[in-house]
Amino acid sequence: MMLVTYGPRLLPIAALSSRSLSPWLVKWLKLIPASVLASLLLPSLVLSDHEINLSADNVYLWAALPTFAVAKWTGSFVGAIVAGMAVVALARFIMP
């Protein structure tokens, strides 16, 4: 079980540790975490009961917009979380 779990993780590290990668490949590999996060996050923001919900009552979608702005402008992970929680709390307080 250990080989199946750690083999695919350690094999690329062992094979590539003594080599230098092309600059374009390094740049491309840096984009993977953001694209994986976006692919995991987007369905939870726009889907409601397996249907696309872009209406005004989709609190999570509209809370994500200022949260992304805070994350982009400040670069603070904690600040983005606090901003997102504050916007959701405020929206739930204001919306019936």
N, C-alpha and C positions, 0 to 999 in steps of 0.2 A: 504494500500500500504506500509505503514511503517513497519507493522508486517512481510510482505512478504520479504521486503528488509533487515531489521535488525534482524529478527528472526533467520535465519540460521547462522548469525555471532555472535549473543549474546548468543545463546543457548549453544554452546560448551564452551564458556568462563565462563558462569555461572555454567555449570555442572562440569567443570574441575578446576575451580579456587582454590578449597579447597583440591585438590588431587595432589599428586606428580606422575609424569609420569615415566615410565621405562626409563633407560638411552638409550636403543636401540631405543625406540620410539622417544625420543627427537632428537637423532642423525638422524633418518630417516626423521623426520619432517623438520629438517634444510636443507635437500636436495631438498625439494619441490620448493622453489623459483628459484633455478638454473635450475631445470628441466623444469619448466613452461617457464622461459625465453628462454631456448634453443628451446623448442617446438614452441615458437612464432617467434623466430629469424631465425631458419634454413630454413624454406620455402622461406623467403624473400631473403636469400643469394644464394640459389641454384636453385630456380625456375625463369624462364623467359618465359613469354607467356605460362604458364602451362606446361612447359617442363623443365627437368633438364638441367641446363647450367653450366658445369664445365670448360668452355673454357677460354682462356686467356683474352677475352673481357668482362668477367663478373667482372667489377670493384669492386662491393660490396663484392663479395666473397674473392677476393684477398686482399682487404683493411681490411677485417675482421681478417685475419691471424696476421698481425703485431699489430692490435688493441687488439686482445686477449693476445698477448705476453706482450704488455705494461700494460694491466690490471693485468695480472698474476704477473709480476715482480715488478710493483710499487704499486699495490693495490689501485691506484688512479682512481676514476671514471672519474674525469675531465680530467686527463691525457689520459685516454683511448679514450675519446670523441675527444679530440684535435688531438691525433694521427690518429684516424680514419678519421677525416675530412681532415687532412693534406694529408694522403695517397690518399684519393679519389680525392682531388683537384690536387695533383701531377699526378695521373694516367690520369685524364681527360685532363690535360695540355699536357702530353706526348703522349697519344693515340689520333689518329685522330678521 
